[in-house]
Amino acid sequence: MCGIVGYIGTQAATEILLSGLEKLEYRGYDSAGIATINSGDINCVRAKGKLHNLRSKLESIENPAQIGIGHTRWATHGKPEEYNAHPHMDTPNRVAVVQNGIVENYRELREELKSFGIEFRSETDTEVIPHLISRFLQEEIALGEAYSPFFEAVRKAVGQLNGAFAIAAVSADFPDELIVVRQQAPLVIGFGQGEFFCASDTPAIVSYTRAVLPLDNGEIARLTPLGVEVYDFTGKRLKKQPRLLNLSPTMVEKQGFKHFMLKEIYEQPGVVRACLDAYFTETQNNESPINLGIPSEFYTDLEQIQIVACGTSWHAALVGKYLLEQLAQIPTQVSYASEYRYAPAPLTPNTLTIGVTQSGETADTLAALGMERERRQGREPKYQARLLGITNRPESTLGHSVPHIISTLAGIEIGVAATKTFIAQLMAFYALAIDLAYRRQTLPAEKIEDIINGLRQIPKEIEATLEKQEQLSETLAHDFADTQDVIFLGRGINFPIALEGALKLKEISYIHAEGYPAGEMKHGPIALLDAKVPVVSIAVPGEVYEKVISNSQEAKARDSRLIGVTPISDGEAGEIFNDLLPIANVDEILSPILTVVPLQLLAYHIAARRGLDVDQPRNLAKSVTVE
């Protein structure tokens, strides 16, 4: 949610800032802007809409400035108009600021600043920051005591702010300083040769450096041509060392695919293989076949699991609930993190709380985990918090806030609609459920071995599905030109996949879609069905196969076009379904990893056919770092 970049060095800043913003546009694309310092003045250029509008404005401007900040916006406070775009400046246009996050007390600060005669130019919460910095800067310059008046002014201004934010600030009067701040919103510093970078996420700077230093909450850094100084909010200097990223610039390129989403769908077999290699090990007798790096005492006397998540991660958690209950026999509940924060479950003993977030920065999930830690603090041992995170970014805020992490190993995902990170989350839950089943002896060793062997076959089955589905999905997409509503059906472990299929279609094609347990159709949703409402039914041989077929027949009897995601193309299924999206015939418990793939492809091709921006759907952002 919003992306910020900054640069100070020996090169022209504009192109570096634009390049960084291109890699961060998945975080928001309502507007964009940059501010650079040249010849003692700030040059600020902003544009409504996507980044190409800003780039067009800058094409005719020659700007050799070697310091600057940039921003791509997902609107929270204020409409997505140019006057609300970042960077924001103080009244004399000597201080420029970009922010990712929310200043919760901005109304009080705004009124106080107005009382001093300050006039505001935007509706945003961010604009209070440059005005605060400007006032403190005047005081610091007058005192003449500070090592860096600009740094002190930013530090004092930040002390006035409540909320979750990351900030980058520059001043025309201090052209050799870039000040950055982190408080509960991600920010990373990059180290180059005589140049330094900052960004909301590493893809923005990986083309220039692999040496990075993620800031922690409550830290403020001063970047100059000579180096980087990191302090806490009290002004105490901190000793911190950068680390090397295991990334390459090619990982954030499309590599010949039309869209990042399609590329990431095709990367899913490799993601599953990476998870198999990392989690599943050849073991000796009396050792778990799963290696998650979680100590055995973490599982001691475990009685219950609760999972908090949002969006696609919530759907993965629902599959996880099924696996944990069916394989490990542990009662499990799944809650929307945004709801759990305000209506938590009663405290139960020996309870594992799992937070699932692909970015590791989802505000509601982090807040729910923090609340769980706080309300269990000081309780007797069996009520103490046991916290586990599942994320694609172990270096994220989540990674620093819980004692144990399952890293999902999906690599960088640029497409806003999650695909490969969902598959990776499923693999994490398979590993966790099997590990617990082994330790609790809730499954025979032979059954565990069968499941693992089945998982090892999944990558090639996904590859076969992709090979079959690409043309089928593209062809089927032609018939969705005028479709306004779609129903997705599933039962058992594939009900969450119906929800995920509906979400993918909503996110990128803007078609209204809903997922239902197939057995619930007759309890209301069937009233929606007619020839204009297609029904996508997930029918996998197993315990509920015949039930799903029967529910599908009910839909077809109401004239709905029936699309079947099923491994069976003849007999009863071949007669019932108008269209087939075939998958391999695998054990029902493994099927979600396969059944989701044709639904991803179908959503993709429908959106692409409609000429929509698949990678950057309207009103969405990759990581939701505000409430």
Secondary structure, 3 states (H helix, E strand, C coil): CCEEEEEECCCCHHHHHHHHHHHHHHHCCCEEEEEEEECCEEEEEEEECCHHHHHHHHCCCCCCCCEEEEEEECCCCCCCCHHHCCCEECCCCCEEEEEEEEECCHHHHHHHHHHCCCCCCCCCCCCHHHHHHHHHHHHHHHHCCCCCHHHHHHHHHHCCCCEEEEEEEEECCEEEEEEEEEEECCCEEEECCCCEEEECCHHHCCCCCCEEEECCCCEEEEEECCEEEEEECCCCEECCCCEECCCCHHHHCCCCCCCHHHHHHHCHHHHHHHHHHHHECCCCCCCCCECCCCCHHHHCCCCEEEEEECHHHHHHHHHHHHHHHHHCCCCEEEEEHHHHCCCCCCCCCCEEEEEECCCCCCHHHHHHHHHHHHHHCCCCHHHCCEEEEEECCCCCHHHHHCCEEEECCCCCCCCCCCCHHHHHHHHHHHHHHHHHHHHHCCCCHHHHHHHHHHHHHHHHHHHHHHHHHHHHHHHHHHHHCCCCEEEEEECHHHHHHHHHHHHHHHHHHCCEEEEEEHHHHHHCHHHHCCCCCCEEEECCCCCCHHHHHHHHHHHHCCCCCEEEEECCCCHHHHHHCCEEEECCCCCHHHCHHHHHHHHHHHHHHHHHHCCCCCCCCCCCCCCCCCC
